[in-house]
Amino acid sequence: MVGEDARYVAEAADEVRADIRSWPTGRLLSVAARLVERRFHDFLAAHQLTHAGLIALHHLTAGPLTQRELAVACRVTDQTMSRTIGHLLRSGYIGKRTDDRDRRRALVELTQRGTEVLAHAREKERDSGDLLGAVEDYARFREDLIKLISIS
């Protein structure tokens, strides 16, 4: 929020909180998701990362993967993974090397810089007051979200 909106919220905080308390749960979830997403997107952008790149880094913590294996793990197309890998290479978060067992294959692996930015992103998600700081029991909140998402 900027300008008029921020000023209104600051001046009418009690009324805003009372109004929010009347919202249906679905609306609360939707607004909360958008706010957290926007804040985390800003964090990622400041570190030359995208959500897709962060997911790829996460999958590479188990060890090097081929581009195809990484695409499958991330549930994206080879073309999408190619763009993600290019971005991560330019940012210095991953490296590519030839597979010693099959010289025709290239392996993608985390660099030290990639390991550090992934750790920082995980820390930011859990411990940041501006992302999920209002959540008192992070582990419980996370489990509840998983339950909500897992219901089919």
Salt bridges, closest charged atoms under 4 A:
GLU4 OE2 - ARG7 NH2 3.35
ASP14 OD1 - ARG17 NH2 2.92
GLU37 OE2 - HIS51 NE2 3.00
ASP78 OD1 - ARG68 NH1 2.86
ASP99 OD1 - ARG101 NE 3.72
ASP99 OD2 - ARG105 NH2 3.02
ASP100 OD1 - ARG103 NH1 3.95
ASP102 OD1 - ARG104 NE 3.02
GLU109 OE1 - ARG97 NE 3.05
ASP130 OD1 - LYS124 NZ 3.34
ASP144 OD1 - ARG140 NE 3.37
